[in-house]
Amino acid sequence: MFHVKLPGHDAIARQADEHLVTHKVKLPRKVVEHPFRQVAKRVLMALLVLAATALIVYADRDGYNDNSDQSVDFLDAWYYATVTLSTTGYGDITPVSDAARLTNIFVVTPLRVLFLIILVGTTLEVLTERTREEWRLNRWRSTLRDHTVVVGFGTKGRSAIQTVCATGLKKEQVVVVDPSGKAIDAATADGYAGIVGDATRSEVLMRAEVHRARKIIIATQRDDTAVLVTLTARQLNKGAKIVAAVREEENAPLLKQSGADAVITSASAAGRLLGLSVLSPAAGMVMEDLIQQGSGLDIVERPVIKAEVGRNPRDTEDLVVSVLRGHRVLGYDDPAIGTLELTDRLITIVRATPGTQVAPDARPLPPMPSQ
């Protein structure tokens, strides 16, 4: 049974601590080199420039004058290269010949500039990384429209995303919300945008732009969490299509009262599939194929075309399973159907091919059922 408990002192303190944790938006990234390796490569480049300068000075050591002993050895060459590339330039070692001065103009000076670019460039990259990330997030938010928000990136959430993407939905149109940083890292690695945070809080869902979403999939681990997320999401977006999953069948009515358009009972659905597979393994295989989009047979919802208006569902080219008329779902053999109307929608079974894939966001949303 689904129980509601009032929080005690410990629960209130724990909730207060959770509110102090800031949520974070993570966008998919291209595979880049490890930061340590990037810094190591730049340090190595700087050392190579320093070594090249020291060797150049040592090779032309007769053209330089050291104020201390009037001669330049190998250590003096390294010392001169170091203070010159760092623009310190104490002046104790100076080029006195024309060749040494020309070398300083055309070789040492460009090496000094390159040395500074390597060091300063690394610093600037670190300082501007946050600015670039903020610009990227702002641009992402401004372009995000009619997307799909998936709450929970566990087994159910992953399977739901794979199913909707198999029908043509782009990964850029999917936003994952999960309290686990590791789960969001896995989501971004797969190419989805992710929000680290508690989806029961409205500010976290606002970060996911749920108020502009077209579809919301709620696949949390707990039924009570699913109820709170559904209530919050429906409050923020009155027109989105919300589908939620629960473990216990007795909690499904509560989800619908909270604003979910469809509720899937995961435990009961798995049990029914197990029972069907025991009675008929072949039938279980067919059902498994039907619910796996993009291969074998697929269940597709599509509008009635003009050529099908006035026909019986059995007279269409596709295998019609049900007819959606208004808020009613009618079986293909229901006498109430009569003939097909232009405003009807058909649930059909088709062979999965690229031509039959229909992106969910390309179809008009059905009208919201009356509460």
Buried (B, 14 or more C-beta within 10 A) or exposed (E): EBEEEEEEEEEEEEEEEEEEEEBEBBBBEEEEEEEEEEEEEBEEBBEEBBEBBBBBBBEBBEBBBBEEEEEBEEEBBBBBBEBBBEEEEEEEBBBEEEEBBEBBEEBBEEBBEBBBBBBEEBEEEEEEEEEEEEEEBEEBEEEBEBBBBBBBBBEBBBEBBEBBBBBBBEEBBBBBBBBEEEBBBBBBEBBBBBBBBBBBBBEBBBBBBBBBBBBBBBBBBEBBBBBBBBBBBBEBBEEBBBBBBBBBBEBBEBBBEBBBBEBBBBEBEEEEBEEBBEEEEEEBEBBEEBEBBBEEBBBBBBBBEEEBEEEBBEEBEBBBBBBBBEEEEBBBEBEEBEEBEEEBBBBBBBEBEEEBBBEBBEEEBEEEEEE
